[in-house]
Amino acid sequence: MILPSYLQTVRNDLLARVSGGDILINGSVSVPVQAVEIASHPIAGIKDGITLQVSAQHVASVPVITSAKLRTRTGAVVAEKTGNIEMNGAQIINLSFVIEVRGGV
């Protein structure tokens, strides 16, 4: 079992690392993270999970997002997702990344 205090430490660490980072879209377009927050709702099927909700400016040259990597300010990948998200003239990109926290032995 992971203690709530440890989960809070991980949340704080993720927020600090992702703030000032970017989202790498489709492997070629880097967009700075404008806002990041921890979602407070439970995650189905994951007991000790954290959902990062990230916002970034839309890039007109990217009409469809097929992959997104959330990176720290030093370029380390924190989380990634794939899919087929059509932007349809959206002004802001809002993505959620789910991270499962696991204890060590």
C-alpha positions as CSV (number, residue, x, y, z in Angstrom):
1,M,0.0,0.0,0.0
2,I,1.2,3.5,-0.9
3,L,0.8,6.1,1.8
4,P,-1.2,9.2,1.0
5,S,1.8,11.4,2.0
6,Y,4.0,9.6,-0.6
7,L,1.3,10.2,-3.3
8,Q,1.3,13.9,-2.4
9,T,5.1,14.0,-2.7
10,V,4.8,12.4,-6.2
11,R,2.1,14.9,-7.2
12,N,4.2,17.8,-6.1
13,D,7.3,16.5,-7.9
14,L,5.3,15.9,-11.2
15,L,3.8,19.4,-11.1
16,A,7.3,20.9,-10.6
17,R,8.9,18.9,-13.4
18,V,6.1,19.5,-15.9
19,S,5.7,23.2,-15.3
20,G,7.9,24.9,-17.8
21,G,7.9,21.7,-20.0
22,D,6.3,21.1,-23.3
23,I,4.2,18.7,-25.3
24,L,5.8,17.0,-28.3
25,I,3.0,16.6,-30.8
26,N,3.3,13.9,-33.6
27,G,7.0,13.6,-32.9
28,S,7.9,16.9,-34.5
29,V,6.1,19.9,-33.0
30,S,6.9,21.2,-29.6
31,V,4.3,23.3,-27.8
32,P,5.0,24.9,-24.4
33,V,2.8,23.8,-21.5
34,Q,0.7,26.8,-20.5
35,A,-1.1,25.3,-17.5
36,V,-1.0,22.0,-15.6
37,E,-3.0,20.7,-12.7
38,I,-3.8,17.5,-10.8
39,A,-7.3,16.2,-11.4
40,S,-9.1,15.3,-8.2
41,H,-11.4,12.6,-9.6
42,P,-10.8,8.9,-9.2
43,I,-9.3,6.9,-12.1
44,A,-11.2,3.8,-13.1
45,G,-9.1,0.6,-12.7
46,I,-6.1,2.4,-11.1
47,K,-5.8,2.5,-7.3
48,D,-2.8,4.8,-6.9
49,G,-2.9,7.0,-9.9
50,I,-2.4,10.6,-10.8
51,T,-4.1,12.5,-13.6
52,L,-2.2,15.5,-15.0
53,Q,-4.5,17.8,-17.0
54,V,-2.3,19.9,-19.3
55,S,-3.2,22.9,-21.5
56,A,-1.1,24.3,-24.4
57,Q,-1.6,26.6,-27.3
58,H,-3.0,25.0,-30.4
59,V,-0.7,24.8,-33.4
60,A,-2.5,25.6,-36.7
61,S,-0.1,23.4,-38.7
62,V,-1.3,20.3,-36.8
63,P,-4.9,19.5,-37.8
64,V,-4.8,16.0,-36.2
65,I,-2.8,14.8,-33.2
66,T,-1.8,11.1,-33.4
67,S,0.8,11.2,-30.5
68,A,1.6,13.5,-27.6
69,K,4.5,13.3,-25.2
70,L,4.5,15.3,-22.0
71,R,8.1,16.4,-21.3
72,T,9.9,18.2,-18.5
73,R,11.8,21.4,-19.1
74,T,14.9,19.3,-19.6
75,G,13.2,17.1,-22.3
76,A,12.6,13.9,-20.3
77,V,9.3,12.2,-21.2
78,V,6.9,12.0,-18.3
79,A,3.9,10.4,-20.1
80,E,2.7,9.8,-23.6
81,K,-0.5,8.9,-25.4
82,T,-1.6,8.0,-28.9
83,G,-4.9,8.4,-30.6
84,N,-6.5,10.4,-33.3
85,I,-7.6,13.8,-32.0
86,E,-9.0,16.2,-34.7
87,M,-8.4,19.8,-33.7
88,N,-11.2,21.3,-35.9
89,G,-10.1,24.9,-35.3
90,A,-9.6,24.6,-31.5
91,Q,-7.6,27.4,-29.9
92,I,-6.3,25.4,-26.9
93,I,-5.1,21.8,-26.5
94,N,-6.3,20.1,-23.3
95,L,-4.9,16.7,-22.6
96,S,-5.1,14.3,-19.6
97,F,-2.2,12.0,-18.8
98,V,-2.7,9.2,-16.3
99,I,0.3,8.1,-14.3
100,E,0.2,5.0,-12.0
101,V,2.3,5.3,-8.9
102,R,3.9,2.0,-7.8
103,G,5.8,1.2,-4.7
104,G,9.3,-0.3,-4.7
105,V,10.7,-3.3,-2.9
